[in-house]
Amino acid sequence: MYFIIFISLLILQRLSELYISRQNEKWLLANGAVQYGQSHYPFMVGMHTAFIISLLFEYNWRSGTNISWGFLIAFLLVLAFKFWALSSLGKYWNTKIYRIPNVYPVKKGPYKIFKHPNYMEVVCEIALIPLVFGLFYSHNIHPA
């Protein structure tokens, strides 16, 4: 039951992020933003989708696993860091790479300390999510 709740909330979170990203994309484009890395974006979406599917398959293949409360707490801390990073960017945050000419990068929140905290956070998420339910195959086949 924990897995179903967890994976449902994870999918809902990801879909919410895509919605926010689309709203921010409209604002960015209206303000003259230029997109970079268009060719790799479909690959990134496919990789994240395959990651979630691998979690579902492995969990069902192994007939369920126990939850690791320690890894769940670690994941929730990483998620809090993610929300801090995203809220620090505000309308500049997007799942795609945009830059508005003559606008300096955001230097508040975790961006005061790290150049790309959101990328660092995604690596931690991909490492931790499978470990919450002991899904070691999914953890090993998806490099962060």
C-alpha positions in Angstrom: 0.0 0.0 0.0 2.9 2.4 0.8 4.3 1.9 -2.7 1.1 2.7 -4.4 0.7 5.9 -2.4 4.3 6.8 -2.9 4.4 6.2 -6.7 1.1 7.9 -7.2 2.3 11.0 -5.4 5.6 10.9 -7.3 3.7 10.8 -10.6 1.4 13.6 -9.5 4.5 15.6 -8.5 6.1 15.1 -11.9 3.0 16.0 -13.8 2.6 19.2 -11.6 6.2 20.1 -12.4 5.4 19.7 -16.2 2.4 22.0 -15.8 4.4 24.6 -13.9 7.1 24.3 -16.5 4.7 25.0 -19.4 3.3 28.0 -17.6 6.8 29.4 -17.0 7.7 28.6 -20.6 5.0 30.9 -21.8 6.3 33.7 -19.6 9.9 33.0 -20.6 9.1 33.1 -24.3 7.0 36.3 -23.9 10.1 37.8 -22.3 12.5 36.9 -25.2 14.0 33.7 -23.8 16.0 31.5 -26.1 15.9 27.7 -25.7 19.0 25.6 -25.7 19.4 21.8 -25.9 16.1 21.1 -27.7 17.4 17.8 -29.3 18.1 16.1 -25.9 14.8 17.1 -24.2 12.7 14.1 -25.6 15.5 11.8 -24.5 15.3 13.2 -20.9 11.5 12.9 -20.8 11.9 9.3 -22.1 14.5 8.5 -19.5 12.4 9.8 -16.6 9.4 7.9 -17.9 11.4 4.7 -18.2 12.7 5.2 -14.7 9.2 5.3 -13.2 8.1 2.3 -15.3 11.1 0.4 -14.1 10.1 1.0 -10.5 6.6 -0.3 -11.2 7.9 -3.4 -13.0 10.5 -4.3 -10.3 8.1 -3.7 -7.4 5.5 -6.0 -9.1 8.1 -8.6 -10.2 9.4 -8.8 -6.6 5.9 -9.1 -5.3 6.3 -6.0 -3.2 9.0 -4.9 -0.8 9.3 -3.2 2.5 9.6 0.5 2.9 12.9 2.0 4.2 11.9 4.8 6.5 15.5 6.2 6.5 15.6 6.4 2.7 12.1 7.9 2.7 13.2 10.6 5.1 16.3 11.3 3.0 14.1 11.5 -0.1 11.8 14.0 1.6 14.8 16.1 2.6 16.0 16.1 -1.0 12.5 17.0 -2.1 12.4 20.0 0.3 15.8 21.1 -1.2 14.2 20.8 -4.7 11.2 23.0 -3.7 13.7 25.6 -2.3 15.7 25.6 -5.5 12.6 25.8 -7.7 10.9 28.5 -5.7 14.2 30.5 -5.7 14.1 30.5 -9.5 10.4 31.4 -9.7 9.2 32.0 -13.2 12.7 31.2 -14.5 12.4 27.6 -13.6 11.7 25.1 -16.4 12.3 21.5 -17.4 13.8 22.9 -20.6 16.9 25.1 -20.8 16.0 28.7 -21.5 17.9 31.9 -21.2 16.7 35.5 -21.5 19.4 37.6 -23.2 20.9 40.3 -20.9 19.4 38.8 -17.7 21.9 37.6 -15.1 21.5 34.1 -13.5 19.5 33.9 -10.3 21.8 34.2 -7.2 19.5 33.5 -4.3 18.5 30.5 -2.3 20.7 27.5 -3.0 22.0 29.3 -6.2 24.1 31.4 -3.9 26.0 28.2 -3.0 25.7 25.9 -6.0 25.7 26.7 -9.7 23.2 24.0 -10.6 21.4 22.8 -7.4 18.4 21.5 -9.3 20.6 19.1 -11.3 22.3 17.9 -8.1 18.9 17.3 -6.6 17.7 15.3 -9.5 20.7 13.0 -9.3 19.9 12.5 -5.6 16.3 11.8 -6.3 17.1 9.1 -8.9 19.5 7.5 -6.5 17.1 7.5 -3.5 13.7 6.8 -5.0 14.4 3.1 -5.7 16.1 2.6 -2.3 12.9 3.7 -0.5 11.5 0.3 -1.5 14.6 -1.7 -1.9 14.4 -1.7 -5.7 18.0 -2.4 -6.3 17.7 -3.4 -9.9 16.0 -0.1 -10.8 18.7 1.7 -8.7 21.5 0.1 -10.7 20.2 0.3 -14.2 19.4 4.0 -14.1 22.6 6.0 -13.8 22.0 9.3 -12.1 
